[in-house]
Amino acid sequence: MNDTREAKVCLSKIKEENQKLERKLEAMKELEFQCQQQKEFLLKQISTLPKQDEKTQREKLTTEEKKIYDQLYPHVHQICQQRYLLDELKQQLLVTKTSKEKQEILTSLQTGMKYLFQSEDKDSSICLRWYREMRNTPRQEDSCGDTSKFNKLYYNCKLKEIKANMDTLFQLSFSTCHLGMCVCVTVQQSVSVSGNSPTGCIFTSEPYIDHLQEKGIDAVKSGCSVSTFITDTIWMGIKDLLLLD
């Protein structure tokens, strides 16, 4: 019965996350379409501008003005061409950036779905285990019963899978908030495709938490949950930072 309830909660969360990602994708597609429309409009405007005969215009100038014109015109013409090129490159950059963001969203979603329901393995990466815990556990403010808006156990949970030679690098990132201070935590671990146990983890945070690497390794060895790791290590580190301030 409990498994059925947990499955329903998990599926509901996945459906909600999918809907958010789909809305973001649609917004990016709309932005890309608007950029293309703007580009076409500008090109049409340029094509309809009256073409002035350079020689005819030059003949209207005095001798002294012609000298100045002959000196400046090539530079002005080059500047205009560079501006057109710059505008074109900006449009291409915006379209490329939008396409990259769409691909990152899809990749993140596919990676998360791939490992969300995977069977638990004692030798699997801590990144996978903690990611499943965060995604499968009903959202809550913290583990201490405090519903204050200044405390949030974890949010913005993301899992990346990076292939490198014969290894797979997993990168788990999430944010946590305690006493009004937010910290972004990243955990990296490499897993060999040969079936060997995962290698050591690398823990980093922004802002910096003292002794995070050592305490993170201890948490992995003890097999503690991500919730315990956050409250015992990250939140205690936040308290130390606030005391230092």
C-alpha positions in Angstrom: 0.0 0.0 0.0 2.8 2.3 0.9 4.6 1.5 -2.4 1.5 2.4 -4.3 1.1 5.7 -2.5 4.8 6.6 -3.0 4.5 5.7 -6.7 1.5 8.0 -7.1 3.3 10.9 -5.3 6.4 10.3 -7.5 4.4 10.2 -10.7 2.6 13.3 -9.7 5.8 15.2 -9.2 7.3 14.0 -12.5 4.1 15.1 -14.3 4.3 18.5 -12.7 8.0 18.8 -13.5 7.4 17.8 -17.1 4.7 20.4 -17.5 7.0 23.1 -16.2 9.7 22.1 -18.6 7.3 21.9 -21.5 6.1 25.5 -20.7 9.7 26.7 -20.7 10.4 25.0 -24.0 7.4 26.6 -25.6 8.5 30.0 -24.3 12.0 29.5 -25.8 10.4 28.4 -29.1 8.3 31.5 -29.1 11.4 33.7 -28.5 13.3 32.0 -31.3 10.3 32.6 -33.6 10.1 36.3 -32.7 13.8 36.7 -33.3 13.5 35.2 -36.8 10.5 37.5 -37.5 12.5 40.5 -36.4 15.4 39.5 -38.6 13.1 39.1 -41.7 11.5 42.5 -41.0 14.9 44.2 -40.7 16.1 42.6 -44.0 13.0 43.8 -45.8 13.4 47.3 -44.4 17.0 47.4 -45.7 16.0 46.1 -49.1 13.3 48.8 -49.5 15.6 51.7 -48.7 16.2 54.0 -51.7 19.6 53.4 -53.3 21.4 56.7 -53.8 23.9 57.1 -56.6 27.2 57.8 -55.0 28.6 59.6 -58.0 25.5 61.8 -58.3 25.6 62.8 -54.7 29.3 63.5 -54.9 28.9 65.9 -57.8 26.8 68.2 -55.7 29.6 68.8 -53.4 32.2 71.6 -53.5 35.8 70.7 -54.3 36.8 71.0 -50.6 33.8 68.9 -49.6 34.7 66.2 -52.1 38.1 65.9 -50.6 36.6 65.3 -47.1 34.0 63.0 -48.7 36.6 60.8 -50.4 38.5 60.5 -47.1 35.5 59.6 -44.9 33.2 57.6 -47.2 35.2 54.3 -47.2 35.4 54.4 -43.4 31.7 55.2 -42.9 30.7 52.5 -45.4 32.9 49.9 -43.6 31.4 50.9 -40.3 27.9 50.4 -41.6 28.8 47.0 -43.0 30.3 46.0 -39.7 27.1 47.1 -37.9 25.0 45.0 -40.2 27.3 42.0 -39.6 27.2 42.6 -35.8 23.4 42.6 -35.8 23.3 39.4 -37.8 25.8 37.7 -35.4 23.7 38.8 -32.4 20.6 37.2 -33.9 22.5 34.0 -34.6 23.9 34.0 -31.1 20.5 34.4 -29.5 19.1 31.6 -31.6 22.0 29.3 -30.7 21.7 30.1 -27.0 18.0 29.4 -27.1 18.6 26.1 -28.9 21.3 25.1 -26.3 19.0 25.9 -23.4 16.3 23.7 -24.9 18.7 20.9 -25.3 20.0 21.2 -21.8 16.4 21.0 -20.5 15.7 17.9 -22.5 19.0 16.3 -21.5 18.4 17.0 -17.8 14.9 15.6 -18.0 16.0 12.5 -19.8 18.8 11.8 -17.4 16.6 12.3 -14.4 13.9 10.0 -15.8 16.6 7.4 -16.7 17.7 6.9 -13.1 14.6 7.8 -11.1 13.1 4.3 -11.1 16.4 2.4 -11.4 16.8 -0.4 -8.8 18.9 0.5 -5.8 22.5 -0.7 -5.9 24.9 -0.6 -3.0 27.8 0.2 -5.4 25.9 2.9 -7.3 27.0 6.5 -7.2 26.0 8.6 -4.2 24.8 11.2 -6.7 22.2 8.7 -8.0 21.1 7.6 -4.5 20.7 11.1 -3.2 19.0 12.3 -6.4 16.4 9.5 -6.1 15.9 10.4 -2.5 15.3 14.0 -3.3 13.0 13.3 -6.2 11.0 10.5 -4.5 10.6 12.2 -1.1 7.5 14.5 -0.8 8.6 18.1 -0.8 9.0 19.6 2.7 10.5 22.8 4.1 13.0 21.0 6.4 13.4 17.9 8.6 13.0 19.7 11.9 9.3 20.5 11.7 10.1 24.2 11.1 7.9 25.6 8.4 9.6 29.0 8.4 10.1 30.5 4.9 13.8 31.0 5.9 14.4 27.2 5.8 14.2 24.9 2.8 15.9 21.5 2.9 16.6 21.2 -0.9 15.4 22.6 -4.2 16.7 23.0 -7.8 17.9 19.4 -7.8 19.7 18.5 -11.0 21.6 15.4 -12.1 24.1 15.4 -15.0 25.7 12.4 -16.7 29.0 13.0 -18.5 30.7 10.3 -20.5 34.5 10.3 -20.3 36.5 7.5 -21.9 35.5 4.3 -20.0 34.0 6.2 -17.1 30.8 8.0 -16.4 30.9 11.2 -14.4 27.8 12.0 -12.4 27.2 15.5 -11.1 24.5 16.2 -8.6 23.7 19.8 -7.8 21.1 21.3 -5.4 20.4 24.3 -3.3 19.4 24.5 0.3 18.4 27.5 2.5 18.7 27.8 6.3 18.2 30.9 8.5 17.7 32.9 5.3 21.1 32.0 3.7 21.1 29.9 0.5 23.9 27.6 -0.5 24.4 25.8 -3.8 26.1 22.3 -3.4 27.7 20.2 -6.1 28.7 16.6 -5.8 30.8 14.8 -8.5 31.6 11.1 -8.7 33.1 8.9 -11.4 31.8 5.4 -12.1 33.6 2.9 -14.2 31.7 1.0 -16.9 33.8 -2.1 -15.9 31.6 -2.5 -12.8 34.1 -1.3 -10.3 32.9 0.6 -7.3 32.6 4.4 -7.7 35.7 6.5 -7.0 36.0 9.2 -4.4 33.5 12.2 -4.4 34.3 15.8 -4.8 32.1 18.2 -2.8 32.0 21.9 -3.5 29.7 24.7 -2.4 28.9 28.4 -3.0 29.5 30.1 -0.7 32.3 28.0 0.7 31.6 25.7 3.6 34.5 24.8 5.9 35.6 21.1 5.8 32.8 20.2 3.3 35.0 17.7 1.5 36.0 15.8 4.6 32.5 15.8 6.0 31.0 14.8 2.7 33.3 11.8 2.4 32.3 10.8 6.0 28.6 11.0 5.0 29.2 8.8 2.0 31.1 6.2 4.0 28.4 6.1 6.7 25.6 5.8 4.1 23.6 8.6 5.5 20.7 10.2 3.7 21.0 13.5 1.8 18.6 15.1 4.3 20.9 14.2 7.2 24.0 15.4 5.2 22.3 18.7 4.6 21.2 19.3 8.2 24.3 18.0 9.9 26.9 19.5 7.5 25.5 22.3 5.3 23.2 23.9 7.8 25.8 23.7 10.5 28.2 25.3 8.1 25.7 28.1 7.4 25.4 28.7 11.2 29.2 29.0 11.4 29.2 31.5 8.5 26.5 33.6 10.1 28.5 33.7 13.4 31.6 34.8 11.5 29.6 37.6 9.9 
